[in-house]
Amino acid sequence: MQEDQVVTLADWEKRWQENRIGFHRPHVSKLLESNIDKVVAGRTGVRFFFPLCGKAVDMKWLADMGHSVVGVEVVEMAILQFYEESRLSYVVESVPSIPGAKVYKSVDRNISIYQCDLFKFTSCVESQFGAIWDRGALVAINPIDREKYASLLLTLMAKDCRYLLSTLHYDPEKRKAPPFVVPNEQLPALFGSSCDIQLLDSVDALDQRWRETGVDSLMENIHLITPKIN
């Protein structure tokens, strides 16, 4: 079962080195585009958090709209490719609170990408995000770490945070590697104690790449998670 699967940080590094990054999309997510108004909710200059950001082009798209972006990515190659392909200049700084970590800051856009293990990133480094875009993080982390992941994200959310989450549903017997299945019914256990969860959309995401892995049915679900109002 997928619950027992463990992918190491070294495995992700190898994927990038071998260019096995089928999870990357060269265009802005259509599901982000179609739901951006629900996430921004009339606000300007929203601080977006991108967990396990890779080289997502969505980061520059949001920064070009005037928002600020903070990403976390363990693989340096992904960060360097993001800046190169986005044609953005950057500076590199150390992160005193995370030994060995670095942050890559865009010179002319409000983008900062931390190179570190996501679970070493805490609210002491950056917090109080007004929005989170999670297209490939919850589905990528090892299932055994989901509760730890949810706990981390809850500490990073501002009171008005709007967390847009993409999850996948397919037959877990057909595939053992990430992106993993995250059942809709698991979300209340992860976030429901302090957040409201709304399913915004569910779309057929099956394509040839997925068919080649043996998957014959694939749905992508988009959820909006917001802190409960006391």
N, C-alpha and C positions, 0 to 999 in steps of 0.2 A: 504493500500500500504506500501511497505518497507520504503518509504521516511519518514514515521511517526514513525518508530520503534526506541526505545531507550533502550539500554542495559547499565546498570550502572557498575561502577568498582566493586561494591559489587556483582553483578551478575557474573562477571568473576571470582572473588575470590571463589564464591560458586561452580562454574563449576570445578575449580581445586580441591577443597576440596572433591567434590563428584566424582572425576575422570571422569567427562564428557568432555573429551578432545579429541574428535574424530578428531579435526583439527590437532593434533600432528601427525607427521610421525616419526617412529623409524629409518628411513633410510634417507640418503641424497636425496634431491629432484632430480629426474631424469631430470627435466626441468632446474634446476640449472647446473647440470653436463653437459648437452648437449649444454648449452649456456655460460659456464664459460669463454671460450676463447673470446667471444664477450664482456664480462664484463671486464675482466682483460686487454684485448687489448695489450698484450705484456709487461705490466707493472709488476714490482715486488714490494712486500711489500705494497700492496694496502690497504687503510683503508676502511673497510666495515662497513656500518651502518645497523643494524637490528631493525627496529621499531616493537614493540610488539613481541619480539623475542620468548616468551615462553621458551621452553627448546630445541629449534631446534638444531639437531645434525649437521646441516650445519655449525654452528659457529665453532665447533672444526675442521671440515673438512677443512675449509678455513684457520684456524690458523695453522693447520698441514702443509699446503702448503706454509706457511711463510707470510701470510697476517695478518693484525690486525683486530680485530672485536670489535665494540662497540654496545651493545644491550640496549634496554629499555624495561622493563617489570614491570607492576604494582604489579603482584602477587609474593610474596617472595617464595612461595612453588615451583613455576616453576623454579626460579633461583637455589634454593637449589637442586632440582632434576636434573637440568642440570649438575651441578658440581659433584654430587654423581654418576650419571649414566655415565658421561664422565671420572670419576676417576681422576679429576683434583683438586689440592689443590688451595685454594683461601684465600684472605684476604678481610676484610670488612672495608670500610672507609666511613666517612660522606661526604656529598656534601654541602659545605657551601652556595652555590648559590641557592640550592633548599631545603628549610626547610623540615626536616623529611626524606629526601631522603638518600639512601645509595648506594654505588657502590661496587660490588663484583668483585675483580680483580684476575684473574688466576695467580698463582705463576710461572708456567713454560710455559705458552702460553700467547700470546698477546691478551687476551680477557678481556673486562670490561663490566659488565652488571649493568646498573643503575636501581634501584628499585624506580620507581616514576610514576606519571601520565605523559604520553607521552607529553601532552600539557604544562607541566611545564619544559620540557627539551628544552633548547634553544641553539642557536649557541654560547652563552657565556660559555656553559659547554663544549661542543665538537662541532667541525664543520670541514668544508673542507674535507668531505669524498670523496674518489675517486670512491666509489661504494656503491650502496644500493641494498639489496636483500629484497624484500617485497613479501613474499608468503602469509601472512595471516593478514596483517595490514589494508590496505585500504578496504578490504572486511569485516573486523571485526568492524571497527569504525562505529558509528551511521551515517547514510547517511547525516544528517544535519550538521555533522562536517567535511565533505570531503574538503570543500574549506579551512578551517582552517588547516587541515592536510597537504594539498598540499602546502600551504604557508609556513608551518614549514619546510617541506622537502626541498623546494627550497632554504631556508636560510642555509641549512646544506651541500649543494652540492658544491664541488670544480668545477673549470671551466672545468676540464676534467672528471667530474663524469659520471659514466655509471650506470643508475638506472634500475635494472631488476624488473619488476612488474608482478605479477600473478593476474589475475582477473577471475571471474566466470560469466558464463551466463546460466541462466535457467529461467523457468517461475516463476516470482516473486509471482504469485498468489498461487503457490504451497507451498511456505515456507515464514514465516515471521521472523525467527530468523537468526542470522549470521551463516556462512558467507553470506553476502548480494550480490546481483547482482550488478556489476559495468559495465554498457554498454560501449562498445568501444567508442561510440560517445561522451561520457562524458569526456574522457581524455583530448581532446584539450581545453575544458573549464577550466580544473583544471591546466594543465601544459603547454598548447600550446603557451601562451604568451611569454615564455622565453625558451622553450625546443622543440626539435624535438621528435616525437613519432613514433616508428616503431613497427608494429606487427610482431613478430618473428615466432610465432607458435600458433596453435589452436588445442587442442587435446580433444578427448572424455574422460571425467573424471568420467562418471557415474559408480558407484559401488553399491554393495548391501546396504551399509550403507545409501547412498543417496536415493536409491529406497524405503527404509523403511520410509523415511520422506515424501514420496509422489511425489518426483521429478522423472520424467521419461526421462528427457534429460538434460545433463550437459556438458558444454564445458569449459575447462580451457584455457585462453588466456595468452600468454607471450609477454610482451611489453618491448622494450628498449627505455628509455627516456634519452636524452642527452641535455645539455645546447646548445643553438644556438650559433654559432660562429659569433661574431659581425663583 
